[in-house]
Amino acid sequence: MTTNSSSTEVASQPPESAGRTASWGELLNARNAPRAVALTGGVALHAINVHIVTTILPSVVRDIGGLDYYAWNVTLFVVTSIIGSTLTSKLLSTLGARRTYLLGLAVFGAGALVCAAAGSMMWMLAGRAVQGIGGGLLAALGYALIPLVFEQRLWSRAIALVSGMWGISTLLGPAVGGLFAASGHWRLAFWALMPLLLLQAILVTAQLGPRSIKMEKTQGSAMPLGRILLLAASVLLVALAAQADAGWKAAACVAGGALLGLLVMRIDLRHRISLLPRSGYALSSEMGKVFACVSLLVIGSCTEIFVPYFLQMLHGYEPLAAGYMTAAMAGGWSIGSLTSSGRSGTAADRMVRIGPMLMALGLMALAVLLPGRLVAASLAADVGIVLALAAAGMGIGLGWPHLIARALHAAKPGEENLTSSAVTTVQLYAMAMGAALVGLTANEAGLTVPGGVAGAQEAAAVLFAVFAVAPALAVQLTRRLTRSH
């Protein structure tokens, strides 16, 4: 299938075709399946890497130190992913789909090699920063190419397939990370990514050539570098609060990060070339409500960063088992997304409303179960932890394909590519800010001082109780969103 632009394709569809949800068979038929795999493979690599690093981080800290900077491994990765994701539109218009994808794979691989050779936490963080740029490109391409490759009625299925790549990560990521961490060779976990990167590069070369995707040159493809750097600085300021030696310094860092975020919004609303569609900043608009809901749900999910540490420290699990238990959140996300993607109308609205409630309940259950104080019922508590993680992830997945599809459908003519990249930018900024706030909350709650088992117990209880507030706020937004819909 060849398309000239997403706006042309959508406009050419009859209304009944655009409004009908396609079947999985149509997305995965002989014509669409190879491109669907090429489209989503980069997201799978990104997701597998996330679970590898989450699983091996406790072993990394034991080997090279740096517990104070535990959450920075995610924060820096996601901050630089924002830069990579915002480059997507410009690179697509200048390099084309295939070369942009191959560039993302190359940068991602280079960062993995730096991590594999890291002798200190600072080198590890440097590698994660490089990896993030490539990861941001790969994640953004997963969404940005959907309107260019598939007709509109296939979008919700394609979005669900992209989200479903996190399900693959729950099988491979913890296994790779856990096995290498348990054997004392966590560095080999990064080397294990290299064959997968090579296979994806071969598939992309074959399926995303100029004959497969024809793209028009887009206007205003200049990159708003200043605002991207301000966004990165806003997250890093919040992350630095976790290393502050006084309460007023931590408060100043958080306030400074929030002010920089507001400054970016003010500049973006006045600039000709924007990071987000202007309607994305207004809670009164459909796109604004979607972006706010996505941000709150992603922030709540960032608590996953510390789950392997708590499971190993407080429950005595080995890295492999802790990795698979943690992956229950991503598995729940994938299952929720895949099972709800075929819903439409009032059924889809119901999924959007139920999701945040389920996530809030899951996080509150983790605040009770993860501290490990239920010694008499340890088996029941551990089963409860897995179920609570799965519920939190499913709470995101149930409404995810419908939220993203609504953002894409709300795009004005000519803003389809901008909206596609904006979805990833919003998701990554929320993830970066969430990771920074998670690190700050855990450290302030006692993770490092007093530290040890007592500090980890207190940090676990406080962390999940505090971050359950995010999906609780999303409950109100989804009610307004579905009412207006």
MARZA-843523 format. One line per field, with one value per residue (C-alpha): x, y, z. Coordinates in Angstrom, 2 decimals, padded with zeros to 5 digits. Each point is the difference from the previous one (the first is absolute). Layout:
<recs>
X = (X | ...) $
Y = (Y | ...) $
Z = (Z | ...) $
</recs>
This chain:
<recs>
X = (000.00 | 001.34 | -001.14 | 000.96 | -001.08 | -002.21 | -002.30 | -000.61 | -000.67 | -002.47 | -001.83 | -000.39 | -001.71 | -003.77 | -001.56 | -001.18 | 003.52 | 001.64 | -002.45 | 000.17 | 002.64 | 002.00 | 000.68 | 003.38 | -000.07 | 000.01 | 002.98 | 001.94 | -000.78 | 002.74 | 000.13 | 000.06 | 001.72 | 003.65 | -000.28 | -001.79 | 002.90 | 002.55 | -001.95 | -000.24 | 003.36 | 001.76 | -002.58 | 000.56 | 003.76 | -000.62 | -002.36 | 002.29 | 002.86 | -002.14 | -000.68 | 003.59 | 001.29 | -002.75 | 000.90 | 003.80 | 000.12 | 000.25 | 002.99 | 001.55 | -000.22 | 001.58 | 002.85 | 000.83 | -001.95 | -002.26 | -003.21 | -000.66 | -000.21 | -002.14 | -002.94 | 002.32 | 000.47 | -003.60 | -000.13 | 002.96 | -001.11 | -003.44 | 001.26 | 002.19 | -002.85 | -001.97 | 002.74 | -000.07 | -003.77 | -000.18 | 002.56 | -002.30 | -002.10 | 003.02 | 001.98 | -002.95 | -000.41 | 003.72 | 001.29 | -003.17 | -001.41 | 002.65 | 003.11 | -001.58 | -000.82 | 003.52 | 001.50 | -002.10 | 001.19 | 003.65 | -000.12 | -001.89 | 002.64 | 002.88 | -001.50 | -000.42 | 003.71 | 000.97 | -002.19 | 001.61 | 003.46 | -000.97 | 002.41 | -001.90 | -003.53 | 000.91 | 001.07 | -003.15 | -002.09 | 001.90 | -000.82 | -003.64 | -000.14 | 001.27 | -002.35 | -002.88 | 000.47 | -000.26 | -002.83 | -001.98 | 000.29 | -001.11 | -002.94 | -001.20 | 000.30 | -002.31 | -002.84 | 001.11 | 000.00 | -003.47 | -001.90 | 002.52 | -000.21 | -003.56 | -003.46 | -001.90 | -002.26 | 003.14 | 001.46 | -001.44 | 001.15 | 003.47 | 000.23 | -000.96 | 002.68 | 002.61 | -001.12 | 000.03 | 003.74 | 000.30 | -001.44 | 002.97 | 002.29 | -001.56 | 001.21 | 003.49 | 001.07 | -000.12 | 001.39 | 003.04 | 000.59 | -000.73 | 002.16 | 003.02 | -000.44 | -000.33 | 003.21 | 001.88 | 000.38 | -002.52 | 002.09 | -000.78 | -003.66 | 000.82 | 002.00 | -003.02 | -001.85 | 002.41 | -001.40 | -003.53 | 001.08 | 001.58 | -003.12 | -002.19 | 002.32 | -000.30 | -003.82 | -000.22 | 002.26 | -002.27 | -003.41 | 000.30 | 001.64 | -001.10 | -002.34 | -001.88 | -000.42 | -000.13 | 000.14 | -000.55 | 002.45 | -001.57 | 000.02 | 001.57 | 002.25 | 002.50 | 000.69 | -000.94 | 003.33 | -000.27 | -003.32 | 001.20 | 003.01 | -002.22 | -002.22 | 003.06 | 001.25 | -003.36 | 000.17 | 003.66 | -000.73 | -002.68 | 002.37 | 002.72 | -002.36 | 000.59 | 003.70 | -000.62 | 001.40 | -002.66 | -003.77 | -000.03 | 002.40 | -002.21 | -003.06 | 001.84 | 000.97 | -003.58 | -001.38 | 002.64 | -000.86 | -003.72 | 000.65 | 002.16 | -002.80 | -002.48 | 002.46 | 000.24 | -003.80 | -000.20 | 002.67 | -001.53 | -003.43 | 001.50 | 002.41 | -000.73 | 001.74 | -001.36 | 000.79 | -003.68 | -003.15 | -001.33 | -003.21 | 002.11 | 000.67 | -003.68 | -001.92 | -003.18 | 000.96 | -000.18 | 003.72 | 000.87 | -002.02 | 001.65 | 003.51 | -000.76 | -001.38 | 002.98 | 002.39 | -001.66 | -000.16 | 003.63 | 001.16 | -001.77 | 001.70 | 003.48 | -000.18 | 000.94 | 003.63 | 000.53 | -002.07 | 002.97 | 002.04 | -002.80 | -000.65 | 003.67 | 000.61 | -003.26 | -001.24 | 003.29 | -000.66 | 002.77 | 000.36 | -001.75 | -003.08 | -000.11 | 000.22 | -002.90 | -002.14 | 000.67 | -000.87 | -003.56 | -000.71 | 001.09 | -001.83 | -003.19 | 000.45 | 000.32 | -002.94 | -002.22 | 000.94 | -000.41 | -003.34 | -001.58 | 001.22 | -002.99 | -002.51 | -001.69 | -002.60 | -001.33 | 002.02 | 003.22 | -001.09 | -000.53 | 003.54 | 001.41 | -001.87 | 000.74 | 003.74 | 001.14 | -002.17 | 001.61 | 003.49 | -000.61 | -001.22 | 003.05 | 002.45 | -001.75 | 000.22 | 003.74 | 000.42 | -001.30 | 001.63 | 003.47 | 001.44 | 000.04 | -001.45 | -002.60 | 002.38 | -002.72 | -001.57 | 003.08 | -001.18 | -003.38 | 001.74 | 002.33 | -002.93 | -001.76 | 003.02 | -000.09 | -003.76 | 000.32 | 002.77 | -002.10 | -003.04 | 002.03 | 001.27 | -003.41 | -001.37 | 002.19 | -000.57 | -003.80 | -000.37 | 003.36 | -000.88 | -003.18 | 001.77 | 002.76 | -002.46 | -002.06 | 003.08 | 000.80 | -003.61 | -000.09 | 002.98 | -000.72 | 000.77 | 003.75 | 000.78 | -000.11 | 003.78 | 000.30 | -002.71 | 001.60 | 003.36 | -001.73 | -001.58 | 003.47 | 001.40 | -002.76 | 000.44 | 003.78 | -000.08 | -002.51 | 002.18 | 003.14 | -001.70 | -001.62 | 003.35 | 001.58 | -002.85 | 000.10 | 003.72 | -000.54 | -002.89 | 001.83 | 003.16 | -001.93 | -002.06 | 003.11 | 001.46 | 003.54 | -000.34 | -000.47 | 000.19 | 000.04 | -003.16 | -001.70 | 000.63 | -001.20 | -003.20 | -000.82 | 000.87 | -002.22 | -003.01 | 000.31 | 000.90 | -003.02 | -002.48 | 001.14 | 000.00 | -003.47 | -001.18 | 000.94 | -002.52 | -002.57 | 000.22 | -000.28 | -003.35 | -001.54 | 001.55 | -001.25 | -003.53 | 000.18 | 001.62 | -002.60 | -002.85 | 001.20 | 000.55) $
Y = (000.00 | 003.41 | 003.26 | 003.55 | 001.51 | -000.89 | 002.93 | -001.00 | -003.59 | 000.85 | 002.46 | -002.55 | -002.60 | -000.24 | 000.84 | -003.53 | -001.36 | 002.55 | -000.67 | -003.82 | -001.75 | -002.42 | -003.58 | -001.40 | -002.09 | 003.14 | 001.46 | -003.27 | -001.12 | -000.71 | 003.62 | 001.76 | -002.46 | 000.49 | 003.77 | -000.33 | -002.07 | 002.46 | 002.86 | -001.51 | -001.77 | 003.13 | 000.49 | -003.63 | 000.61 | 003.13 | -001.87 | -003.04 | 002.32 | 001.72 | -003.34 | -001.14 | 003.11 | -000.03 | -003.61 | 000.42 | 003.37 | -001.47 | -002.09 | 003.02 | 002.02 | -002.83 | -000.18 | 003.63 | 001.91 | 003.02 | -000.81 | 003.75 | 000.14 | -003.13 | 001.79 | 002.07 | -003.03 | 000.43 | 003.79 | 000.66 | -002.68 | 001.57 | 003.61 | -000.72 | -002.06 | 003.26 | 001.47 | -003.06 | 000.02 | 003.68 | -000.59 | -002.53 | 002.30 | 001.89 | -003.17 | -001.66 | 002.95 | 000.16 | -003.58 | -002.01 | -002.82 | -002.66 | 002.08 | 001.67 | -003.41 | -001.32 | 003.09 | -000.60 | -003.63 | 001.05 | 002.62 | -002.37 | -002.69 | 002.40 | 000.96 | -003.66 | -000.61 | 002.90 | -001.46 | -003.41 | 001.51 | 002.29 | -000.07 | 002.54 | 001.29 | 003.17 | -002.01 | -002.09 | 003.17 | 001.30 | -003.18 | 000.21 | 003.58 | -001.08 | -002.98 | 002.32 | 002.05 | -003.13 | -001.35 | 003.21 | -000.23 | -003.63 | 000.61 | 003.04 | -001.77 | -002.73 | 002.55 | 002.49 | -002.57 | -001.38 | 002.74 | -000.32 | -003.78 | -000.95 | 001.30 | 001.71 | -002.87 | -002.08 | 002.63 | -001.28 | -003.54 | 001.25 | 002.10 | -003.05 | -002.03 | 002.64 | -000.11 | -003.79 | 000.04 | 000.56 | -003.48 | -001.40 | 001.91 | -001.76 | -003.30 | 000.94 | 002.98 | -001.53 | -003.30 | 001.63 | 002.40 | -002.53 | -002.80 | 002.23 | 001.77 | -003.30 | -001.29 | 003.18 | 001.08 | 002.84 | 001.69 | -002.83 | 000.98 | 003.04 | -002.09 | -002.28 | 002.90 | 000.11 | -003.00 | 001.37 | 003.41 | -001.63 | -002.03 | 003.10 | 001.96 | -002.72 | 000.00 | 003.81 | 000.10 | -002.47 | 001.42 | 003.77 | 001.01 | 002.96 | -002.22 | -000.98 | 003.46 | 003.21 | 003.10 | 003.61 | 002.59 | 001.61 | 003.71 | 001.41 | -002.99 | 002.10 | -001.45 | 002.18 | -000.80 | 002.67 | -001.31 | -003.60 | 000.91 | 001.92 | -003.08 | -002.11 | 002.57 | 000.05 | -003.76 | 000.07 | 002.71 | -002.17 | -002.98 | 002.04 | 000.58 | -003.61 | 000.81 | 003.25 | 000.06 | 002.39 | 000.18 | 003.53 | -001.00 | -002.92 | 002.25 | 002.58 | -002.67 | -001.25 | 003.53 | 000.89 | -003.08 | 000.84 | 003.61 | -001.10 | -002.32 | 002.88 | 002.20 | -002.58 | -000.09 | 003.80 | 000.20 | -002.89 | 001.62 | 003.12 | -001.63 | -000.89 | -003.38 | -001.77 | -003.16 | -000.79 | 001.03 | 003.10 | -001.74 | -002.51 | 002.63 | 000.71 | -002.24 | 001.23 | -001.79 | -003.74 | -000.19 | 001.88 | -002.42 | -002.97 | 001.35 | 000.72 | -003.52 | -001.58 | 002.04 | -000.96 | -003.70 | -000.10 | 001.84 | -002.60 | -002.83 | 001.36 | -001.58 | -003.23 | 001.17 | -000.98 | -003.21 | -002.36 | 001.66 | -000.38 | -003.61 | -000.93 | 002.02 | -000.66 | -003.32 | -001.78 | -000.69 | -000.74 | 002.44 | -002.30 | -000.51 | 003.68 | 001.00 | -002.19 | 001.13 | 003.64 | -000.73 | -000.75 | 003.74 | 000.07 | -003.25 | 001.47 | 003.07 | -002.20 | -002.25 | 002.96 | 001.77 | -003.03 | -001.08 | 003.46 | 001.15 | -001.51 | 001.94 | 003.09 | 002.56 | -000.30 | -003.19 | 001.88 | 002.85 | -002.53 | -001.34 | 003.53 | 000.67 | -003.32 | 000.06 | 002.74 | -001.43 | -003.41 | 001.51 | 002.03 | -003.14 | -001.95 | 002.64 | 000.24 | -003.80 | 000.17 | 002.64 | -002.61 | -003.15 | 001.03 | 001.13 | -003.71 | 000.32 | -002.77 | -002.79 | -002.45 | 000.08 | 000.45 | -002.28 | 001.71 | 003.37 | -000.89 | -001.19 | 003.23 | 002.03 | -001.63 | 000.55 | 003.62 | 000.67 | -001.59 | 002.05 | 003.23 | -000.81 | -001.07 | 003.28 | 001.77 | -002.47 | -000.10 | 003.57 | 000.51 | -000.83 | 002.08 | 002.98 | 000.02 | -000.53 | 002.97 | 002.21 | -001.02 | 000.50 | 003.44 | 001.19 | 002.91 | -000.44 | 000.35 | -000.82 | -003.81 | -000.49 | 002.60 | -001.73 | -003.43 | 001.21 | 002.04 | -003.17 | -001.44 | 003.32 | 000.29 | -003.63 | 000.30 | 003.34 | -001.42 | -003.10 | 002.06 | 002.31 | -003.00 | -001.79 | 003.11 | 000.39 | -003.71 | 000.24 | 003.11 | -001.56 | -003.28 | 001.75 | 002.40 | -002.88 | -001.80 | -002.08 | 001.28 | 001.45 | -002.03 | -002.50 | -003.76 | -002.02 | 002.59 | 002.79 | -002.13 | -000.91 | 003.63 | 001.07 | -002.69 | 000.94 | 003.73 | -000.26 | -001.99 | 001.82 | 003.38 | -000.99 | -001.54 | 003.63 | 000.32 | -002.54 | 001.23 | 003.42 | -001.66 | -001.49 | 003.49 | 000.86 | -003.16 | 000.74 | 003.42 | -001.43 | -002.72 | 002.40 | 002.42 | -002.89) $
Z = (000.00 | -000.92 | 001.52 | -000.76 | 003.30 | 002.90 | -000.60 | -003.62 | 000.97 | 002.74 | -002.17 | -002.78 | 002.18 | -000.01 | 003.36 | 000.66 | -000.60 | 002.23 | 002.82 | -000.05 | 002.08 | -002.12 | 001.09 | 001.04 | -003.17 | -002.16 | 001.87 | -000.09 | -003.54 | -002.54 | -001.16 | 003.37 | 002.35 | -001.11 | 000.33 | 003.32 | 001.34 | -001.39 | 001.55 | 003.46 | 000.30 | 001.19 | 002.75 | 001.02 | 000.26 | 002.03 | 002.33 | 000.39 | 000.91 | 002.65 | 001.72 | -000.34 | 001.74 | 002.64 | 000.83 | 000.16 | 001.80 | 003.52 | -001.22 | -001.70 | 003.21 | 002.00 | -002.54 | -000.81 | 002.69 | -000.47 | 001.93 | 000.33 | -003.81 | -000.40 | -001.64 | -002.18 | -002.24 | -001.07 | 000.29 | -002.32 | -002.44 | -000.33 | -000.04 | -003.01 | -001.48 | -000.12 | -002.17 | -002.24 | -000.31 | -000.90 | -002.75 | -001.63 | -002.17 | -001.38 | -000.67 | -001.72 | -002.35 | -000.85 | 000.22 | -000.60 | 002.08 | -000.61 | 000.66 | 003.04 | 001.45 | -000.66 | 001.64 | 003.10 | 000.16 | -000.37 | 002.78 | 002.28 | -000.53 | 000.64 | 003.37 | 000.94 | -000.65 | 002.27 | 002.77 | -000.46 | 000.56 | 002.93 | 002.94 | 002.10 | 000.35 | -001.88 | -003.05 | 000.29 | 000.00 | -003.05 | -001.90 | 001.05 | -001.31 | -003.43 | -000.02 | 000.77 | -003.17 | -002.14 | 002.14 | -000.39 | -003.77 | -000.03 | 002.33 | -001.95 | -003.34 | 001.28 | 000.17 | -002.68 | -002.80 | 000.77 | -001.95 | -002.84 | -000.31 | 000.93 | -000.85 | 002.80 | 001.02 | 000.76 | 002.34 | 003.29 | -000.80 | -000.98 | 003.16 | 002.06 | -001.80 | 000.84 | 003.64 | -000.18 | -000.57 | 003.73 | 000.35 | -001.90 | 002.34 | 002.99 | -001.44 | -001.20 | 002.13 | 003.49 | -001.32 | -001.60 | 002.88 | 002.75 | -001.38 | -000.52 | 003.34 | 001.86 | -001.59 | 000.90 | -003.64 | -000.31 | -002.72 | -002.42 | 000.18 | -002.16 | -002.45 | -000.40 | -001.68 | -002.95 | -002.00 | 000.44 | -001.29 | -003.06 | -000.80 | 000.31 | -002.31 | -002.66 | 000.28 | -000.18 | -003.05 | -001.79 | 001.01 | 000.40 | -003.25 | -002.15 | -002.02 | 003.15 | 001.50 | -001.97 | 002.11 | -000.85 | 001.26 | 003.03 | 000.64 | 003.09 | 000.70 | 001.95 | 003.42 | 003.01 | 001.70 | 002.69 | 001.31 | -000.12 | 002.13 | 002.42 | 000.36 | 000.72 | 002.52 | 001.78 | 000.59 | 001.06 | 002.55 | 001.59 | -000.07 | 001.71 | 002.91 | 001.05 | 000.51 | 001.92 | 003.55 | 001.32 | -000.25 | -001.40 | -002.79 | -000.98 | -000.02 | -002.12 | -002.55 | -000.31 | -000.29 | -002.60 | -002.06 | 000.08 | -001.04 | -002.93 | -001.14 | 000.10 | -001.90 | -002.78 | -000.25 | -000.22 | -002.71 | -001.95 | -000.11 | -001.57 | -002.43 | -003.62 | 000.31 | 003.08 | 001.92 | 000.53 | -001.86 | 001.74 | 001.01 | 001.94 | 002.68 | 000.71 | 002.40 | -001.65 | -003.25 | -000.68 | -000.77 | 003.19 | 002.13 | -001.74 | 000.57 | 003.67 | 000.54 | -001.75 | 002.16 | 003.30 | -000.86 | -001.12 | 003.14 | 002.13 | -001.91 | 000.79 | 003.46 | -001.81 | 000.03 | 003.63 | 000.05 | -000.76 | 002.76 | 002.55 | -001.03 | 000.38 | 003.17 | 001.87 | -001.39 | -000.74 | -003.68 | -002.49 | -002.97 | -002.48 | 002.17 | 000.98 | -003.66 | -001.02 | 002.91 | -000.93 | -003.63 | 001.10 | -000.32 | -003.65 | -000.63 | 001.43 | -002.21 | -003.12 | 000.89 | 000.77 | -003.22 | -002.24 | 001.48 | -000.06 | -003.43 | -001.82 | 002.10 | -001.39 | 001.02 | 003.55 | 000.61 | -000.76 | 002.28 | 002.78 | -000.42 | 000.16 | 003.27 | 001.72 | -000.69 | 002.43 | 002.80 | -000.40 | -000.03 | 003.17 | 001.81 | -001.16 | 001.27 | 003.36 | 000.37 | -000.72 | 002.74 | 002.45 | -001.41 | -001.23 | 003.38 | 000.90 | 003.47 | -000.57 | 001.07 | 001.09 | -003.45 | -002.16 | -002.85 | -000.19 | 000.16 | -002.89 | -002.13 | 000.93 | -001.15 | -003.45 | -000.30 | 001.14 | -002.54 | -002.75 | 001.03 | -000.08 | -003.50 | -001.26 | 001.31 | -002.56 | -002.83 | 000.06 | -001.19 | -001.71 | -003.66 | 000.24 | 001.58 | -002.64 | -002.86 | 001.22 | 000.04 | -003.60 | -001.12 | 001.66 | -002.08 | -002.32 | -003.71 | -000.49 | 003.64 | -000.25 | 000.21 | 002.76 | 002.02 | -000.48 | 001.30 | 002.74 | 001.42 | 000.59 | 001.24 | 002.61 | 001.04 | 000.33 | 001.84 | 002.47 | 000.42 | 000.55 | 002.49 | 001.69 | 000.32 | 001.51 | 002.50 | 000.85 | 000.76 | 002.12 | 001.93 | 000.66 | 001.21 | 002.23 | 001.44 | 001.27 | -002.86 | 000.59 | 003.52 | 002.17 | -002.88 | 000.39 | 000.59 | 002.20 | -002.49 | -002.93 | 001.86 | 000.71 | -003.54 | -001.53 | 002.14 | -000.66 | -003.69 | -001.18 | 002.23 | -001.31 | -003.66 | 000.18 | -000.05 | -003.71 | -001.39 | 002.54 | -001.66 | -003.42 | 001.08 | -000.03 | -003.36 | -001.69 | 001.16 | -001.64 | -003.11 | -000.57 | 000.82 | -002.68 | -002.42) $
</recs>
